Amino acid sequence: MPTSSVAALPMPVGADPEAQLFETASTLYLAGCPEARLTTFEDNGVEFLFDANPAFDRTVLAIGRPRAPIAPRDVQYQRLHPLADGAVRRFDRGHFLPYTGGGGFGPNLFPQDTALNRGWSKEGREYRAFERRAIAAGSESSMFSYPTYIDGTTTPGFIQLGLISRTIRETQIFRNRYDEAALLGDDRLTAELRGATDQQIGGLGEETVGVFLRRELGFEIITMGDAGMERTDGRQDLDIVAMLDGTLIAYEVKTTYTSRRAGKRSKAGNLSRPRLRRTLSGSRQASQPYAADRLTNTIDTGGDYEGVDVQVVVVDFELMALQFFDVDDCGRRVTAAGPVLPCRDAAEEALQIILDYRGHL
């Protein structure tokens, strides 16, 4: 959930909730943008409060009653709608009120964070679930979308969705921007995690373990998987290969944040035991054959090669903790190799490394 400093529309009470929403949205918007030229109109069955000042030209509030689309999706028109300039993350042409709930184009379109729009992130899954609940509520209910702008662009920092019916009164705020100006005092790591795709979370997990091995345990990192990052010291399919006191150890990293396993411990107090997949060659992840296949560019795996130590590291970003697990040679038996350890500091440093490299997680 975004910072409490985001100005949210209070849920209306009384006989005319839509009029109350328009009045409150106008007051809040004019307080932050006194030069606005607010106007109201209806488009495709949706009521809009709109800033017609050419300097802004943006929707302030959209209210509609969910229903089936009345026209096919105009893909060509949607492609021509401008996206965010200078964005550090990918943006889609999103809908204030969902197309599948009768929302149209024109004033109903805005630059929307791709992971939020497509349900690729934790916050995105919640956003899509809210839209589905609104559509399921039907035309007897009202849905509203209230963007919070933090600058003069048409890209909202946040989107507040609301659903009002005789039996439902629900609202939630979602983050749409992750640049520095949009943090508004929120913790950067928490915000980035909620907006991250599974691939980005996995990459952050690997980078977190790399930082932890170097800083906390004194390891020398020999190679790391790329995780979307440029490496100067080699790439390979093993997540991390590191050395301590002349001993080479290979690490597979399993990161959890959005799954049901996240945030949970076993009765013994351990993190959720990692699941090791079987590869196309028949070997399991973290097994000795698996490691040998992926170490050929690092060490000589022929002749006198007797294998290397392999461990799996579980990173749980819900608990901000990690734990090392030993794996038998076949990759079948996994046992805790030590206690659960805090990893927030390592995760924050890892995030900064990634942000410094490419500007986004």
C-alpha positions as CSV (number, residue, x, y, z in Angstrom):
1,M,0.0,0.0,0.0
2,P,1.5,3.4,-0.9
3,T,2.3,6.1,1.5
4,S,-0.5,7.7,3.6
5,S,0.6,11.1,2.3
6,V,-1.2,10.4,-1.0
7,A,-4.4,12.4,-1.1
8,A,-7.2,9.9,-1.4
9,L,-10.9,10.5,-2.1
10,P,-12.9,9.6,1.0
11,M,-15.7,7.1,0.3
12,P,-19.0,9.1,-0.1
13,V,-22.0,8.6,2.1
14,G,-25.6,9.5,1.3
15,A,-27.9,9.3,-1.6
16,D,-25.7,10.8,-4.4
17,P,-22.2,9.3,-4.1
18,E,-21.1,10.3,-7.6
19,A,-21.9,14.0,-7.0
20,Q,-19.9,13.8,-3.8
21,L,-17.0,12.2,-5.5
22,F,-16.9,14.9,-8.2
23,E,-17.1,17.7,-5.6
24,T,-14.3,16.3,-3.5
25,A,-12.1,15.5,-6.4
26,S,-12.5,19.0,-7.7
27,T,-11.5,20.5,-4.4
28,L,-8.5,18.3,-3.9
29,Y,-7.3,18.9,-7.5
30,L,-7.7,22.7,-7.4
31,A,-5.8,22.8,-4.1
32,G,-2.7,21.4,-5.9
33,C,-3.3,22.9,-9.3
34,P,-5.2,26.2,-9.0
35,E,-4.7,27.1,-12.7
36,A,-6.8,24.1,-13.7
37,R,-9.8,24.5,-16.0
38,L,-12.1,21.8,-14.8
39,T,-15.0,20.6,-16.9
40,T,-17.3,17.6,-16.8
41,F,-18.6,15.5,-19.7
42,E,-19.8,12.0,-20.5
43,D,-17.9,9.7,-23.0
44,N,-18.9,6.1,-23.8
45,G,-21.1,5.9,-20.7
46,V,-18.4,7.2,-18.3
47,E,-18.6,10.5,-16.5
48,F,-15.3,12.4,-16.5
49,L,-13.9,15.3,-14.5
50,F,-11.2,16.8,-16.8
51,D,-8.6,19.5,-16.7
52,A,-9.0,21.3,-20.0
53,N,-6.1,23.6,-19.4
54,P,-3.9,22.9,-22.5
55,A,-0.8,22.8,-20.2
56,F,-2.2,19.7,-18.5
57,D,-5.1,18.2,-20.6
58,R,-5.7,15.2,-18.3
59,T,-8.4,13.3,-16.5
60,V,-9.1,14.1,-12.9
61,L,-11.8,11.6,-12.1
62,A,-13.7,8.8,-14.0
63,I,-16.9,7.2,-12.8
64,G,-18.9,4.6,-14.6
65,R,-21.1,1.6,-14.2
66,P,-19.4,-1.7,-15.2
67,R,-20.9,-3.3,-18.3
68,A,-19.9,-5.3,-21.3
69,P,-17.9,-3.3,-24.0
70,I,-20.2,-1.8,-26.6
71,A,-17.5,-1.7,-29.3
72,P,-14.5,-3.7,-30.4
73,R,-11.1,-2.7,-28.9
74,D,-9.6,0.0,-31.2
75,V,-6.1,-1.2,-31.2
76,Q,-4.8,1.4,-33.7
77,Y,-6.2,4.3,-31.7
78,Q,-4.8,2.9,-28.5
79,R,-1.3,2.6,-30.1
80,L,-1.3,6.3,-30.9
81,H,-2.1,7.5,-27.4
82,P,1.1,9.0,-25.9
83,L,3.1,7.2,-23.3
84,A,5.2,8.6,-20.5
85,D,8.3,10.5,-21.6
86,G,11.6,9.7,-19.9
87,A,10.0,6.8,-18.0
88,V,12.4,4.5,-16.1
89,R,10.0,1.6,-16.4
90,R,7.8,0.3,-19.2
91,F,4.4,1.9,-19.6
92,D,1.2,0.7,-21.3
93,R,-1.8,2.7,-22.6
94,G,-4.0,1.8,-19.6
95,H,-7.7,2.4,-19.0
96,F,-9.0,4.4,-16.0
97,L,-12.1,2.2,-16.2
98,P,-11.3,-1.2,-17.6
99,Y,-12.2,-1.9,-21.2
100,T,-13.7,-5.2,-20.2
101,G,-16.0,-3.2,-17.9
102,G,-17.2,-0.8,-20.6
103,G,-14.4,1.8,-20.4
104,G,-13.6,3.5,-23.7
105,F,-10.6,5.4,-25.1
106,G,-9.8,9.1,-25.3
107,P,-10.0,10.5,-21.8
108,N,-10.1,7.0,-20.4
109,L,-6.6,6.3,-21.5
110,F,-3.4,7.1,-19.5
111,P,0.2,6.0,-19.2
112,Q,0.1,3.0,-16.9
113,D,2.9,1.0,-15.4
114,T,3.1,-2.2,-17.5
115,A,3.5,-4.5,-14.5
116,L,0.5,-2.8,-12.8
117,N,-1.7,-2.9,-15.9
118,R,-1.0,-6.5,-16.8
119,G,-1.0,-8.0,-13.3
120,W,2.7,-9.0,-13.5
121,S,3.6,-7.6,-10.0
122,K,2.1,-8.1,-6.5
123,E,0.4,-4.7,-6.8
124,G,-0.6,-5.5,-10.3
125,R,-2.4,-8.7,-9.3
126,E,-4.3,-6.8,-6.7
127,Y,-5.2,-4.1,-9.3
128,R,-6.5,-6.7,-11.7
129,A,-8.4,-8.5,-8.9
130,F,-10.1,-5.2,-8.0
131,E,-11.2,-4.6,-11.6
132,R,-12.6,-8.1,-11.8
133,R,-14.6,-7.6,-8.6
134,A,-16.0,-4.3,-10.0
135,I,-17.0,-6.0,-13.3
136,A,-18.6,-8.8,-11.4
137,A,-20.6,-6.3,-9.4
138,G,-22.4,-5.3,-12.6
139,S,-24.2,-2.1,-13.7
140,E,-26.0,-1.7,-10.4
141,S,-22.7,-0.6,-8.9
142,S,-20.4,2.4,-9.5
143,M,-16.7,2.2,-10.1
144,F,-14.4,5.2,-10.0
145,S,-10.8,5.8,-10.8
146,Y,-9.0,8.8,-9.3
147,P,-5.4,9.6,-10.4
148,T,-3.0,11.4,-8.2
149,Y,-0.7,13.6,-10.2
150,I,2.6,14.6,-8.6
151,D,3.8,16.9,-11.4
152,G,2.6,18.6,-14.6
153,T,2.6,15.4,-16.7
154,T,-0.3,13.2,-17.7
155,T,1.3,10.2,-15.9
156,P,-0.3,9.7,-12.4
157,G,1.9,8.8,-9.5
158,F,-0.9,6.8,-8.0
159,I,-4.4,5.5,-9.0
160,Q,-7.2,5.1,-6.5
161,L,-9.9,2.6,-7.5
162,G,-13.3,2.6,-5.8
163,L,-16.3,0.3,-5.9
164,I,-19.7,1.3,-4.5
165,S,-22.9,-0.8,-4.5
166,R,-25.7,-1.6,-2.1
167,T,-23.5,-4.3,-0.5
168,I,-19.9,-3.2,-1.4
169,R,-17.9,-0.2,-0.4
170,E,-14.3,-0.7,-1.3
171,T,-11.3,1.4,-2.3
172,Q,-7.6,0.9,-2.8
173,I,-4.6,3.0,-3.9
174,F,-2.0,1.7,-6.3
175,R,1.4,3.0,-7.2
176,N,1.9,3.9,-10.9
177,R,5.3,5.5,-10.8
178,Y,8.6,4.5,-9.2
179,D,10.9,7.5,-9.9
180,E,12.3,9.5,-7.0
181,A,9.7,12.2,-7.2
182,A,6.9,9.5,-6.7
183,L,8.3,7.9,-3.5
184,L,6.8,10.6,-1.2
185,G,8.6,9.2,1.8
186,D,7.9,5.5,1.1
187,D,10.7,2.9,1.6
188,R,12.3,2.4,-1.8
189,L,12.8,-1.4,-1.3
190,T,9.2,-2.0,-0.2
191,A,7.8,0.1,-3.1
192,E,10.0,-1.6,-5.7
193,L,9.2,-5.1,-4.5
194,R,5.4,-4.5,-4.7
195,G,5.8,-3.3,-8.3
196,A,8.3,-5.9,-9.4
197,T,7.7,-8.8,-11.8
198,D,8.7,-12.3,-10.8
199,Q,11.8,-12.1,-13.0
200,Q,12.8,-8.8,-11.3
201,I,12.3,-10.3,-7.9
202,G,14.5,-13.3,-8.8
203,G,17.2,-11.0,-10.1
204,L,17.1,-9.0,-6.9
205,G,17.3,-12.2,-4.9
206,E,20.5,-13.3,-6.7
207,E,22.1,-9.9,-6.3
208,T,21.1,-9.9,-2.6
209,V,22.9,-13.2,-2.0
210,G,25.9,-11.9,-3.9
211,V,26.1,-8.9,-1.6
212,F,25.5,-11.0,1.5
213,L,28.3,-13.5,0.5
214,R,30.8,-10.7,-0.1
215,R,30.0,-8.3,2.8
216,E,28.8,-10.6,5.6
217,L,30.8,-13.8,4.9
218,G,33.9,-12.5,3.1
219,F,33.5,-14.6,-0.1
220,E,35.0,-13.7,-3.4
221,I,32.4,-13.9,-6.2
222,I,33.8,-15.8,-9.2
223,T,30.8,-15.7,-11.5
224,M,27.1,-14.7,-11.3
225,G,24.1,-15.3,-13.5
226,D,23.4,-12.1,-15.4
227,A,20.0,-11.3,-13.8
228,G,19.7,-8.6,-16.5
229,M,23.0,-7.1,-15.4
230,E,26.2,-6.7,-17.3
231,R,29.0,-8.8,-15.7
232,T,32.7,-8.2,-16.2
233,D,33.8,-11.4,-14.4
234,G,31.9,-14.0,-16.4
235,R,28.4,-15.4,-16.9
236,Q,26.9,-18.9,-16.6
237,D,23.7,-20.7,-15.8
238,L,24.6,-21.2,-12.1
239,D,23.3,-18.3,-10.1
240,I,26.5,-17.7,-8.1
241,V,29.9,-19.4,-7.9
242,A,32.1,-18.1,-5.0
243,M,35.3,-18.9,-3.2
244,L,36.3,-18.8,0.4
245,D,39.7,-19.9,1.7
246,G,40.4,-21.7,-1.6
247,T,37.1,-23.7,-1.6
248,L,34.8,-23.2,-4.5
249,I,31.1,-23.3,-3.8
250,A,28.2,-23.1,-6.3
251,Y,24.9,-21.5,-5.2
252,E,21.4,-21.7,-6.6
253,V,19.2,-18.9,-5.4
254,K,15.4,-19.4,-4.8
255,T,13.6,-16.2,-4.1
256,T,10.0,-15.9,-2.9
257,Y,7.8,-12.9,-2.4
258,T,4.5,-13.3,-4.2
259,S,3.8,-17.0,-3.7
260,R,1.9,-18.6,-0.8
261,R,5.2,-19.9,0.6
262,A,6.4,-16.4,1.2
263,G,6.5,-15.1,4.8
264,K,6.1,-18.6,6.3
265,R,8.4,-20.8,8.4
266,S,8.4,-24.5,9.1
267,K,7.7,-25.9,12.6
268,A,11.5,-26.0,13.0
269,G,11.7,-22.3,12.3
270,N,13.2,-22.7,8.8
271,L,12.2,-20.9,5.6
272,S,10.2,-22.9,3.1
273,R,12.4,-25.7,1.7
274,P,13.3,-25.0,-1.9
275,R,11.9,-27.0,-4.8
276,L,14.5,-28.1,-7.2
277,R,13.3,-28.7,-10.8
278,R,14.4,-31.5,-13.1
279,T,16.2,-30.2,-16.2
280,L,15.8,-31.4,-19.8
281,S,19.0,-33.5,-19.4
282,G,17.4,-35.4,-16.5
283,S,19.5,-33.9,-13.7
284,R,18.0,-31.8,-10.9
285,Q,18.9,-28.3,-10.0
286,A,21.9,-28.1,-7.6
287,S,22.8,-31.7,-8.2
288,Q,26.5,-32.6,-9.0
289,P,25.7,-33.3,-12.7
290,Y,23.8,-30.0,-13.0
291,A,26.7,-28.1,-11.5
292,A,29.4,-29.9,-13.6
293,D,27.5,-29.0,-16.8
294,R,27.7,-25.3,-15.9
295,L,31.2,-25.1,-14.5
296,T,33.1,-26.0,-17.7
297,N,34.0,-22.4,-18.4
298,T,35.3,-21.9,-14.8
299,I,37.2,-25.0,-13.8
300,D,38.3,-28.3,-15.4
301,T,35.5,-30.7,-14.9
302,G,37.3,-33.6,-16.6
303,G,39.8,-36.1,-15.4
304,D,40.3,-35.7,-11.7
305,Y,37.2,-33.6,-11.1
306,E,35.4,-34.8,-8.0
307,G,32.6,-32.3,-7.8
308,V,32.1,-29.0,-5.8
309,D,30.1,-28.0,-2.8
310,V,26.6,-26.9,-3.8
311,Q,24.2,-25.0,-1.7
312,V,20.7,-23.5,-2.3
313,V,20.0,-20.1,-0.7
314,V,16.3,-19.3,-0.1
315,V,15.6,-15.5,0.0
316,D,12.2,-14.5,1.5
317,F,11.5,-10.9,0.8
318,E,8.3,-11.0,2.9
319,L,10.4,-11.8,6.0
320,M,13.5,-10.0,4.7
321,A,15.5,-13.1,5.5
322,L,17.6,-15.7,3.8
323,Q,18.8,-19.2,4.7
324,F,21.4,-21.6,3.3
325,F,20.5,-25.2,2.5
326,D,22.8,-28.2,1.8
327,V,21.9,-30.5,-1.2
328,D,22.9,-34.1,-1.7
329,D,24.7,-35.1,-4.9
330,C,21.5,-36.1,-6.7
331,G,19.7,-32.8,-5.9
332,R,17.0,-34.7,-3.9
333,R,17.7,-34.2,-0.3
334,V,17.7,-30.6,1.0
335,T,18.5,-29.8,4.6
336,A,19.0,-26.5,6.4
337,A,22.7,-25.7,6.7
338,G,22.3,-22.9,9.2
339,P,19.9,-20.5,10.8
340,V,17.6,-17.9,9.2
341,L,19.5,-14.7,8.7
342,P,18.3,-11.1,8.2
343,C,19.0,-9.7,4.7
344,R,17.4,-6.3,4.5
345,D,20.7,-4.4,4.4
346,A,22.0,-6.7,1.7
347,A,18.8,-6.3,-0.3
348,E,18.9,-2.5,-0.1
349,E,22.5,-2.5,-1.3
350,A,21.6,-5.0,-4.1
351,L,18.7,-2.8,-5.2
352,Q,20.9,0.2,-5.4
353,I,23.5,-1.7,-7.5
354,I,20.7,-2.6,-10.0
355,L,19.2,1.0,-10.0
356,D,22.6,2.5,-10.6
357,Y,23.1,0.2,-13.5
358,R,19.9,0.5,-15.4
359,G,17.7,3.0,-13.5
360,H,15.0,0.5,-12.5
361,L,14.6,-2.9,-10.9
